[in-house]
Amino acid sequence: MNNTQKQTQTVGIAGLGAIGSAVARALQNGIDGLDWIAASDITPNPEFDIPLVSFEELAEQCDIVIEALPPKVVPELAKITLNAQKTLVLISSCALIIYPEILDIHKDTNSRIIVPSGALTGLDGVKALKKLGIKKSTIASNKKPSGFTGAPYVDEMGIDLTQIKTRTKIFEGNAIEAAKGFPANVNVAATLSLAGIGPEETTVEIWADPDAVGNSHAMIVTGEFSTIKCTVENMPDPANPKSSMLAAQSIIAALEDLNSALVIL
Ligand SMILES: NC(=O)c1ccc[n+]([C@@H]2O[C@H](COP(=O)([O-])OP(=O)(O)OC[C@H]3O[C@@H](n4cnc5c(N)ncnc54)[C@H](O)[C@@H]3O)[C@@H](O)[C@H]2O)c1
């Protein structure tokens, strides 16, 4: 116990896949002030001896619900958790853009949404620069063509990913169009847009690169007094090659900050 900790908070995890499992392991090892008591998943994960419950039970039993689900499932969990006036730690940030009803519900409840930095970096500076005014915000994401398989935009445009032999820009648009076209790929762009000048004004480029080893994201955020340039290069998560290990660790870091006596933001 440290001097800022009031009482132990109960935690639930929705989705025990690659990200949810990494967070679960950290909670099992112990995070100050947090007690992991339940999870929701459609597939039992034999690694964990934890009760699997419905989203309703998760929200009822837990002070904090961690979302690590496919984006299309997020509205259901968010609606239930926010209406229960609980804290939702949300990693599928695209869902906040694709399903604006989540933020509408949030406004009418006494709930809290925490969006961890995920696979991105530099959001601390973006939030600070926003106070002075951001003129332009762009992010370019780069990964192997096969990483975009199943993306709605790729299917709609009839892009044959197997024919891409050199680094090719397959999309440019704002973060709303990017989130709808690539819901599993551009959480970083969604998070940047929410921290910065908003989804409509944030420009997103998506590059398919046959030589890419992992995935990388390069952002440039420009204000009158500062220009922030950040590039993060992530190796794929072996548990889910479409994810990155950094995303799970960003949730764990956010959970540790909740009760830490020394917080570096
Ligand atoms: N913010 C970021 O930078 C960032 C980075 C990487 C991944 N993500 C997002 O994080 C989310 C989780 O990623 P992951 O790699 O852990 O995915 P994953 O596919 O490994 O895990 C998803 C889990 O959700 C479970 N699930 C599916 N439908 C369900 C339902 N209806 N009810 C309960 N459980 C259900 C699955 O069984 C699985 O265990 C994805 O939406 C991904 O796009 C965000």
The ligand as an SDF file (V2000), in Angstrom:
LIG
                    3D

 44 48  0  0  0  0  0  0  0  0999 V2000
   -4.4870    0.9020  -29.4430 N   0  0  0  0  0  0  0  0  0  0  0  0
   -3.5620    0.1950  -30.0760 C   0  0  0  0  0  0  0  0  0  0  0  0
   -2.5110    0.7230  -30.4260 O   0  0  0  0  0  0  0  0  0  0  0  0
   -3.7810   -1.2510  -30.3680 C   0  0  0  0  0  0  0  0  0  0  0  0
   -2.6910   -2.0470  -30.7320 C   0  0  0  0  0  0  0  0  0  0  0  0
   -2.9060   -3.3900  -30.9920 C   0  0  0  0  0  0  0  0  0  0  0  0
   -4.2120   -3.9250  -30.9290 C   0  0  0  0  0  0  0  0  0  0  0  0
   -5.2580   -3.1140  -30.6020 N   0  0  0  0  0  0  0  0  0  0  0  0
   -6.6330   -3.6440  -30.5500 C   0  0  0  0  0  0  0  0  0  0  0  0
   -6.7730   -4.4080  -29.3740 O   0  0  0  0  0  0  0  0  0  0  0  0
   -7.8390   -5.3460  -29.5510 C   0  0  0  0  0  0  0  0  0  0  0  0
   -7.4140   -6.7040  -28.9900 C   0  0  0  0  0  0  0  0  0  0  0  0
   -6.2890   -7.1570  -29.7040 O   0  0  0  0  0  0  0  0  0  0  0  0
   -5.7220   -8.6520  -29.4880 P   0  0  0  0  0  0  0  0  0  0  0  0
   -4.4600   -8.7310  -30.2570 O   0  0  0  0  0  0  0  0  0  0  0  0
   -5.7110   -9.0210  -28.0440 O   0  0  0  0  0  0  0  0  0  0  0  0
   -6.8690   -9.5070  -30.2240 O   0  0  0  0  0  0  0  0  0  0  0  0
   -7.1070  -11.0860  -30.0920 P   0  0  0  0  0  0  0  0  0  0  0  0
   -7.8360  -11.4650  -31.3310 O   0  0  0  0  0  0  0  0  0  0  0  0
   -5.8570  -11.8010  -29.7690 O   0  0  0  0  0  0  0  0  0  0  0  0
   -8.0910  -11.2220  -28.8120 O   0  0  0  0  0  0  0  0  0  0  0  0
   -9.4670  -10.8820  -28.8560 C   0  0  0  0  0  0  0  0  0  0  0  0
  -10.2020  -11.7170  -27.8240 C   0  0  0  0  0  0  0  0  0  0  0  0
  -11.5770  -11.3310  -27.7950 O   0  0  0  0  0  0  0  0  0  0  0  0
  -12.3710  -12.5080  -27.7050 C   0  0  0  0  0  0  0  0  0  0  0  0
  -13.7240  -12.2470  -28.2180 N   0  0  0  0  0  0  0  0  0  0  0  0
  -14.1070  -12.1460  -29.5080 C   0  0  0  0  0  0  0  0  0  0  0  0
  -15.4350  -11.8860  -29.5730 N   0  0  0  0  0  0  0  0  0  0  0  0
  -15.8910  -11.8310  -28.2850 C   0  0  0  0  0  0  0  0  0  0  0  0
  -17.1690  -11.6030  -27.6890 C   0  0  0  0  0  0  0  0  0  0  0  0
  -18.2650  -11.3740  -28.4240 N   0  0  0  0  0  0  0  0  0  0  0  0
  -17.2520  -11.6070  -26.3330 N   0  0  0  0  0  0  0  0  0  0  0  0
  -16.1690  -11.8460  -25.5640 C   0  0  0  0  0  0  0  0  0  0  0  0
  -14.9190  -12.0660  -26.0790 N   0  0  0  0  0  0  0  0  0  0  0  0
  -14.7960  -12.0630  -27.4140 C   0  0  0  0  0  0  0  0  0  0  0  0
  -11.6240  -13.5400  -28.5290 C   0  0  0  0  0  0  0  0  0  0  0  0
  -12.0200  -14.8690  -28.2060 O   0  0  0  0  0  0  0  0  0  0  0  0
  -10.1650  -13.2310  -28.1360 C   0  0  0  0  0  0  0  0  0  0  0  0
   -9.7830  -13.9600  -26.9820 O   0  0  0  0  0  0  0  0  0  0  0  0
   -8.1420   -5.3440  -31.0590 C   0  0  0  0  0  0  0  0  0  0  0  0
   -9.3290   -4.6060  -31.3160 O   0  0  0  0  0  0  0  0  0  0  0  0
   -6.9580   -4.6220  -31.6560 C   0  0  0  0  0  0  0  0  0  0  0  0
   -7.2990   -3.9430  -32.8510 O   0  0  0  0  0  0  0  0  0  0  0  0
   -5.0700   -1.7980  -30.2920 C   0  0  0  0  0  0  0  0  0  0  0  0
  1  2  1  0
  2  3  2  0
  2  4  1  0
  4  5  1  0
  4 44  2  0
  5  6  2  0
  6  7  1  0
  7  8  2  0
  8  9  1  0
  8 44  1  0
  9 10  1  0
  9 42  1  0
 10 11  1  0
 11 12  1  0
 11 40  1  0
 12 13  1  0
 13 14  1  0
 14 15  2  0
 14 16  1  0
 14 17  1  0
 17 18  1  0
 18 19  2  0
 18 20  1  0
 18 21  1  0
 21 22  1  0
 22 23  1  0
 23 24  1  0
 23 38  1  0
 24 25  1  0
 25 26  1  0
 25 36  1  0
 26 27  1  0
 26 35  1  0
 27 28  2  0
 28 29  1  0
 29 30  1  0
 29 35  2  0
 30 31  1  0
 30 32  2  0
 32 33  1  0
 33 34  2  0
 34 35  1  0
 36 37  1  0
 36 38  1  0
 38 39  1  0
 40 41  1  0
 40 42  1  0
 42 43  1  0
M  CHG  2   8   1  16  -1
M  END
$$$$
